[in-house]
Amino acid sequence: MIADDAHLLIVDDDERIRTLLQKFLSRNGFLVSGARDAAHARRILAGLEFDLIVLDVMMPGEDGISLCRDLRQTITTPILLLTAKGETDDRIKGLESGADDYLAKPFEPKELLLRINAILRRVPQVEADPIAPKVLHMGPVRYDIARGEMWNGDDMVRLTATESQLMRIFSASPGEAMTRARLVEELSRSGGQTQERAVDVQITRLRRKIEVDPKQPRYLQTVRGAGYMLAPE
């Protein structure tokens, strides 16, 4: 079961909601910790690692999107945003900040559970000591297909769960153009919930980690009328 041994961090300033979610998710097999605001979350994250963070956007002081954007500088832990705003622009801002998914309030606890499980299924599993791993080279960047790891020189490039899944999709068919619709379908097979516009956002973020000049991509190319294509060396 996906919940086995998974440790979640719930960040929400509403103590009632935080407590209800902790109890519900604990009953469904998760180990759950709670934080009342961004500062509290930072203190907890400084000493513990989590499998997923459920982060409320509307909090006093530092909001969830700001915290998400900052966390993405140092950790790759999947992040699910909870927001009372349902407008497309607000959802896009959440994805641009580095979130893996979003859920608008009010929501059914069962839907939250399904989305958490879907995100955890997309997190790449590192294979132990693979034999002769296949590696794709993109300038100074290399992608180890077997391990699902990206490196820039000696530095590992941190990828979100969705970015990792996109790299697995592209690396399975290098040099082949993929439409947005196909990418949405492939991500959905892994339990993701995304749209074509959201794919564009994820591609933009991924290019920042691959390309020397993301505005003029050489390796993760846009193919006019056909979608996107990974063109390694």
C-alpha positions in Angstrom: 0.0 0.0 0.0 1.3 3.5 -0.9 0.6 4.8 2.6 3.0 2.3 4.3 5.8 4.2 6.0 5.0 7.5 4.1 5.5 10.5 6.3 3.4 13.6 5.5 3.7 17.2 6.7 0.4 19.2 6.9 1.0 22.9 6.9 -2.2 24.9 7.7 -2.9 27.8 10.1 -6.4 26.5 10.8 -5.9 24.1 13.8 -9.3 22.4 13.3 -8.5 21.6 9.7 -5.0 20.5 10.5 -6.2 18.2 13.3 -8.9 16.7 11.1 -6.5 16.0 8.3 -4.0 14.5 10.6 -6.5 12.1 12.1 -8.0 11.2 8.7 -4.6 10.5 7.0 -3.4 8.6 10.1 -6.4 6.3 9.9 -5.4 5.6 6.3 -1.9 4.4 7.1 0.2 7.6 7.0 2.6 9.0 9.5 1.5 12.6 9.8 3.1 15.7 11.4 1.6 19.2 11.5 2.9 22.8 11.2 0.8 25.9 12.0 2.6 28.3 9.6 5.6 28.7 7.3 8.1 29.4 10.0 7.0 26.3 12.0 7.2 24.2 8.9 10.8 25.4 8.2 11.8 24.4 11.8 10.3 20.9 11.3 11.9 20.5 7.8 15.3 21.4 9.2 15.3 18.2 11.2 13.1 15.8 9.4 12.5 14.5 5.9 9.0 13.9 4.5 7.6 12.0 1.6 5.0 14.7 0.8 4.0 18.1 2.0 0.3 19.3 2.1 0.6 23.1 2.1 -2.2 25.6 2.5 -1.8 28.7 0.3 -3.7 31.3 2.4 -1.7 31.6 5.6 -0.9 34.7 7.7 2.6 36.0 7.2 4.4 34.0 4.5 1.9 32.4 2.2 2.1 28.8 0.8 3.2 29.8 -2.7 6.1 31.8 -1.3 7.1 28.9 1.0 6.7 26.4 -1.8 9.0 28.5 -4.1 11.6 28.8 -1.5 11.6 25.1 -0.5 12.1 24.1 -4.2 15.5 25.7 -3.9 16.7 23.0 -1.6 14.3 20.0 -1.5 12.5 17.8 -4.1 9.8 16.6 -1.7 6.4 16.5 -3.5 4.1 19.4 -2.6 0.3 19.5 -2.8 -1.2 22.9 -2.4 -4.5 23.6 -0.8 -6.2 26.8 -2.0 -9.5 28.5 -1.6 -8.9 30.0 -5.0 -10.1 28.1 -8.0 -9.2 30.5 -10.8 -6.8 29.2 -13.5 -4.2 31.9 -12.9 -4.0 31.0 -9.3 -3.5 27.3 -10.1 -0.8 28.2 -12.6 1.0 30.3 -10.0 1.0 27.3 -7.7 2.5 25.1 -10.4 5.1 27.7 -11.3 6.1 27.9 -7.7 7.1 24.2 -7.8 4.0 22.4 -6.6 3.2 19.0 -8.0 -0.6 19.3 -7.7 -3.3 21.5 -6.2 -6.7 21.0 -4.6 -9.3 23.7 -4.2 -11.2 24.1 -0.9 -13.6 22.9 0.1 -12.7 19.3 -0.8 -13.7 15.8 0.2 -11.0 14.1 2.4 -11.2 11.1 0.1 -10.2 13.2 -2.9 -7.2 14.5 -0.9 -6.2 10.9 -0.2 -6.5 9.9 -3.8 -4.3 12.9 -4.9 -1.7 12.1 -2.3 -1.5 8.5 -3.4 -1.3 9.6 -7.0 1.6 11.9 -6.4 3.4 9.3 -4.4 3.0 6.8 -7.2 4.8 9.3 -9.5 7.8 9.7 -7.3 10.7 7.8 -9.1 12.1 4.9 -7.3 15.9 4.7 -7.5 17.2 1.3 -8.6 20.1 0.0 -6.5 23.4 -0.4 -8.3 22.1 -0.7 -11.9 24.4 -2.4 -14.4 25.7 -0.1 -17.2 23.0 2.6 -16.9 22.0 4.4 -20.0 22.7 8.1 -19.9 21.5 10.9 -22.1 23.7 13.9 -22.6 22.5 17.5 -23.0 25.6 19.7 -23.0 26.9 19.7 -19.4 23.7 18.1 -18.2 23.3 14.3 -18.2 20.3 12.2 -17.4 20.7 8.7 -15.9 17.6 6.8 -17.2 18.0 3.8 -14.9 18.3 5.9 -11.8 16.0 8.7 -12.8 18.7 11.2 -11.9 19.8 14.4 -13.6 23.3 15.9 -13.1 25.0 19.1 -14.1 28.7 18.3 -13.8 29.2 17.0 -10.3 26.0 18.6 -9.0 22.7 16.7 -8.9 19.8 18.7 -10.4 16.8 18.5 -8.2 13.6 17.5 -10.0 10.0 17.5 -8.8 8.0 14.4 -9.1 6.2 15.7 -12.2 9.5 16.8 -13.8 10.9 13.4 -13.1 8.0 11.7 -14.7 8.3 14.0 -17.8 12.0 13.1 -18.1 11.1 9.4 -18.0 8.5 9.9 -20.7 10.8 11.9 -23.0 13.8 9.6 -22.4 11.8 6.6 -23.4 11.5 8.1 -26.9 14.3 10.6 -27.5 14.0 12.4 -30.8 10.3 11.8 -31.0 7.9 14.7 -30.9 5.1 14.4 -28.3 1.9 16.4 -28.3 0.6 18.1 -25.2 -2.4 15.7 -25.2 -0.1 12.7 -25.2 2.0 14.1 -22.4 -1.2 14.7 -20.4 -2.3 11.1 -21.1 1.1 9.7 -20.0 1.1 11.7 -16.8 -2.5 10.6 -16.1 -1.5 7.0 -16.4 0.8 7.5 -13.5 -2.0 9.0 -11.4 -1.4 12.6 -12.2 -4.1 15.3 -12.6 -2.9 17.8 -15.2 -4.0 19.9 -18.2 -2.3 20.9 -21.4 -1.7 24.5 -20.1 -0.1 22.9 -17.0 2.2 20.8 -19.2 3.5 24.1 -20.8 4.4 25.3 -17.3 6.2 22.1 -16.4 8.2 22.2 -19.7 9.2 25.8 -18.9 10.5 24.8 -15.5 12.3 21.7 -16.8 14.0 23.8 -19.5 15.5 26.0 -16.8 17.3 23.0 -15.4 18.5 21.6 -18.8 19.1 24.5 -21.1 21.9 27.1 -21.1 19.4 29.5 -22.6 15.8 28.3 -21.7 14.3 31.0 -24.1 16.2 29.3 -27.0 16.0 25.7 -26.1 18.4 23.3 -27.8 17.6 20.0 -26.1 14.0 20.2 -25.0 12.6 21.6 -28.2 9.2 22.9 -29.3 8.2 21.2 -32.5 5.7 23.5 -34.3 2.4 21.8 -34.7 3.6 18.7 -33.0 4.4 19.4 -29.4 7.7 18.9 -27.6 10.8 16.7 -28.2 13.8 15.8 -26.2 16.9 15.9 -28.5 19.9 14.7 -26.5 23.4 14.7 -28.1 
